[in-house]
């Protein structure tokens, strides 16, 4: 079986240049803050640092239009180039956008990031400086990259390949197109977004400044991955209101909101938790609990591919709320739910060409596309809701949101090539 480990690019790309670019981006820790994201985008100043670095780097390439919005969305635009003969045929080529996010998850420490380079990977366990190991026994994908260059963190933080591998691939593709003006393409927009990990960045997406009719996010993992189905996502805030009194005289009077919140969480089905589900099974996830005796709050994420299952879980939470009020007389439980994003699959049933071109671009690099469903969401889910169908493709990393995150250099090279092939396919029509 042919492996991807020593992939040689078919285009004039310099893998070492992509490596240096990725290391430069990864070294800037950019964890977002989901609490601050409710009132500001970007939610953290560190994201601005990377956005401004990208802005200058792209301007230095000679890209004719580079814009940074007040909320940190960086948009680089290239006008279309179609040959004279094609122009005579008056063929309309839609504007296509490519998107990657600059922030990283806050699930584990994300700053300061100290990337480690493992050249000519030998197929054995990768031992990080903190003693944490990345073992091919439980990371079988590693065995595909013997002889390749693997990049990890030092084990004290995440690496940030989610999504700086995508950022590096897009900037490199943009640079290639600027250096090869003979490559035919329609109008292109390269967009770098903040706060994807909080799920709130797209609330301030500058839709009125974007011309694209179709887009692709580079936010997936293994090479060849194509994703155009994601979870439906809801966020529920459970507000528990108790009755406070002096603890020394609390018998028959005190209603402890902290105990109410803890009891609510204990009623959630453990068999439908993130740690107990995979494949097409959704879940409840209590994300945070805080408060005091009189008022406490629980934040819960609901995820599922089917909206009927989301509705069932919302009804279950309502039932749990009533049960808690019955167990704690005098206490009150209020639920506040909000939609975060929806499953985007239906948009591609109506526009199959969008995914077909992506499949063809991946095949042009020598591998078959692998269609999977995202157990999560991307900026593309929100964009699809806004009328711009946006499937997700691989950027090459693995073990996202963890200290053992890693990415092979060849995967970033291949992702860059896929983008360049895609723009040409759309130009050919």
N, C-alpha and C positions, 0 to 999 in steps of 0.2 A: 504494500500500500504506500502510495506516494505521500510523504509528509510535507508540511509547509515550512520546515525548519530553515532551509537554505534558499528561500525564495529569492530569485533574482528579478528585479523590476524590469519590465519591458519598455518603460519610458525612461527618459534621461533624468532620473531622480538619484540624489545622493543620500543613501541611508544615514551616513554619519551626520549630515546636516540636519536631517529629521531628528536624530538622536539628541543633538545639541539643543535643538529648538524645544523638544519635549522636556529635557532636563531644566532648561531655563524657566519654562512655565511651571513645572512641577515644584521647583524650589520655592515658589511663591505660595505659601499656604493660604488658601482661600475658603476656609469653611464658612458656610452661611449660617445664619441664626434664625430659626423658625419663629422665635418669639418677636424679634425685631422686624421680621419680614411682614408682620401685620400692618406696620405703619411706614416702612421705608424699603425702597428697592434701589440699589443693592442693600442687603441687610447688614453687610459688614464692609468696613473701609478697605480691607485687604483685596476684595474683589475689584475695587476701583484701581488698585495698583496694577493688577494684571490687565484690566481693560485699557488703561492708559499706555501700558507697554505695547499691547497689541495695536492700538491706534497708531502709535509712532512707527512701529515696524511695518505696518501695512502702508502707511503714507510714504515711507521710504522706498517701497517697491514701485511707486509711481501710479498706484491705483487712483483713478480719476475722481472717485467720490467715496469719501470716508466720513461717516457721521456717528457721533456718540450722543444718544438721547439723555435727557435729564435723569432718567432712571437706569442708566448704565447699559443700554442696548447698543452694541457696536454693529453698524451696518456698512459693509464695503460693497460697492456696486461696480460692475463692469458692463459697459454697453455691449450690445450684440455685435458679433462679426459673422456675417454670412457672405459667401462668395458672390461675385457679380451675377453669375449665371443663376444662382439660387434666388437672388433678389428679383431677377426678372420674372421668375415663376411666382413671385409674390406669396411665398410660403410663410405663414405666420408661425413663429416659434415662441412659445410661452416663456415668460420669465421664470426661472427656477432658483430657489433659495437652498442653501446648505447651512445647517445650524449646529452649533456645539455650545455647551454651557461652561462658564468659567468658574463656578463655585464648586466646592466639594462638600461631602456629607459631614455632619457634625456627630455622627454616631460614635466615632472613635477620634482620638486626637488627630488634628490635621495641620498642625504647625508647631515647630518648624519642621519642614520636610527635608530629609537628607537622602536623596536618591542614591541607590547603589547599582552599579553596572556589573553584570555577570557575563563576561564575554566567553564565546565558545562554550556554551552550556554543555556539561558532560552527562546530563541525564540523572544526576544524583540529587539528594536533598540540598536545598539552598538554605544555608544557615545564616541568619541575619545577626547583626552585631548585638542585639538584645537577647539572643539565644532562641528566638522564635524561628521555627523551621517551616519551609514550604516543601512538602514531601510529594513526589510524583505518585506515591501510592494512593493518596487521597486527592491528588490533583493530576489526573491522568492526561489532561491536555498538555502538561509540561513535556511529556515524552515526544510530542510532535516537534519540539523545538531544540533537539540536540544539535549543537553546533551554532545555534543562533545567539544573539545578544538579548539577555533577559534583564529588565529593569525592575527593581523593587525599592521600597523604602528601607531604612535601617531597622525597621521593626518597632519603632517607638511611635510612629504615626502611620496613617494611610499614605499611599503613594500619590493618589490624585489622578491616576489614569482615567478615572471617571470624573471629568470628561476631558482632561487635558491631552489624552491621546487623540481624541476627536478634534480638539483645538489645533494641535500640531499638524494633523493630517489636512485640515481645511486651510490653514495658513500656507502650508507647503503647496497644496493644489492651486491656491490663488497665485502664489509666486510663480509656479510653472506656467500658468496661463498668461501672466504678464510677460514672461520671458519667451513665450512661444505664441506670438500674435497670429501665426498662421492657423492655429487650431480654431475651427469653426464652433461657434456657440451662440445661443441666444443671450438675452439679457440675464445677468447672474447677480445674485445677492448672497453674500457671505455674512451670516448673522451670528454674533456671539452674545449669549444671553446670561443674565445673572439669576441667582436664586432658584434654579431648577430644582434643587434638592429640597427646598422648603415647600414646593408645590404652589408658590404664590407669585413667582416672578412673572408668569405670563398674564397676570391680572393687569399689568401695566405695559404689555406688549404694544409697540407703536404700529398698530395695524394700518393706520392711515398713511404711514410712510413706507410701506412695503408694497411692491408691485407684483411679487411672485404669485403665480396661480397654483404652484405645486412646490413642495419642499421636501427635504430629507434631513433628518437628524442623524448625526454620528455619535451615538450614545449607547451602542450595544457592546457585547463582549466578544465571543469567539469568532474567528475568521469565517466569513461567508454568511453570517447571521443576518436574516431579514425578518423584521417584526412589524406587523401591521394590525395586531390585536393586542389590547392591553386591558388591565383591570378597569372596571368602574370603581371610582373612589369617592367615599364620603367621609367627612370628619364630624364626629359627634362630641359635643361638650356636655357632660353630665354635671349639673349644678346641684349640690346637696346643701340644704339649709337646715340647720339644727336649732336647738334651744340651749342657750348658755346659762349657767348658774354657778355659784360657788361650789367647787368640787367637794368641799367638806360637807355640804348639805344637798348633794345632787340626787339622792335617791328619789325616784319618782318624778324628777323634774328635768334632769339633764337629757338632752338628745344630742349625741355627739356626731357632728357632721363628718369628722374624720372616720369614725367607725362605719357610718353609712356609706361613705365612698369606698372604703376597703371591702365592705360586704358586697357592694355593687360589682366590683371587679371580680370577687370570688364567684359570683353567679355566672360569669361569662363562660361559655362552653370551652373547656380546655382542648377538646378534640377539634375545635375550629380556630386554633391560634396559629400564628405564623410558624412556630416551631413544630407544629403537628401536621402541617399541610404542605402539599406540593402539587405539581401538575395543574389541573384545572380547578382545584379546590380553593375557595376563598377563605377569608378569616376575619375575626375580630382581633384588634391589637390595642390593648390599653397602653397608651404612649407616655402618659404623665399623670401624676396625682399630686395635688398640693392643697393646702388650706389650713383651717384651724377648727376648733370645736363648733363654732357657729356656722361657718361656711367652708365647704371643701369642693374641689372641682376635679373631675377626671376627664382626660382627653382620650378619645377612642377613635381609631381608624377602622373603617369597614372597607373590605376589598372583595370583589368577585367579578368574573367575566360576564355574568348574567345579571341584568337589573332586577329580575324577580328575586334572586337571592339577596341582593342588597335590601330590597323591600322587606323580605322576611327577617333579615337581621335588625332592621330598624324597628319592626314590630316586636321582636324579642327584647330589644332594649326598653321599649315602652312597657312591656310586661314586667321586666326586672324592676323598673322604676316604681311601678305600682306595688310590687312585692316588698321593696325596701320601705316604702311609706307604711305598709301594713306592719312590718316588723318593728319600725321605729315610730310609734304614734307621736304626732306633733311635728315630725320631720316632713320636709317637702323636697321632692326631686323634680327637677326641670331638665328637659333635653333640648338642646339646640343643635340642629344638624345643618350641614352645608355640603353642597356638591363640590368636589375638587376637580375631577376630570371624568370623562366617560370613555367607554370602549370605542375605539376608532374604526373597527373592522368594516362597518357598513359602508363607509366612504369609499373603500377600495373595491367593494363589489360593484360599485357604480363606475369606478375609474380604474380598471385592472391594468391599464397601460403603465401607470405609475410604478407599480411593483414589477411588471414585466421588464421595463427598462433597467431597473435595479438588478434583477436577476441576470440580464444580459451583460451588464457592466461587470458583475462579479465573475461570470463565466469567461469574460475576456482576460481575466488575470489567471486563469487556469484551474479554478475550483468551482464546484457546484454550490449554488446558494442553499442555505438551510433555513427554512421557514419555521419560526417558533413564535410563541406568545409571550409577551412581557408580563412577568409577575410584578408589576409595578406600573409606572407611567413615564412619559417623557414630555418635553415641551411640545412634541408633535401631537400628542393627544389633545391638548388645548388648541393648538393651531388648526387641527382638523375640525374641531367644533366651530372655529371661527371662519371656516370655509376654505382653508388651504390644506388639502390632503397631504399628510406628512408621515410617511413610514419611517421606521428607524433602521439603521444599518450598523454593522459592527465598527468599532474602533480598535478592538483587539485585546483589551485588558481582561483580567480575571480577578475573582475574589473582591469585587467592589465593596466598599464600606467596611474594610477590615484592615488589620495590620499586615496581613499576608497578601495584599494586593500585588499583582505583577502584570507586566505587559512585555511581549516579545517585540523587538524592533521590526522584524519582518512584517508583523501584522499591521503596524502603523504605515509602513511603506505600501502594503497592498491596499489599505483603506484609501490612501492618497490616490492611487491609480484608479480605483473604482470611481471616485469623484470625477476625475478627468475623463474617463470613459463615459460616464453618465452625461456630462455636458455635451459631448459629441453626439451621443445617441439622440438627445432631445433636439439637437440642431438638424440631424438627418431626418427626424420625423418618422 
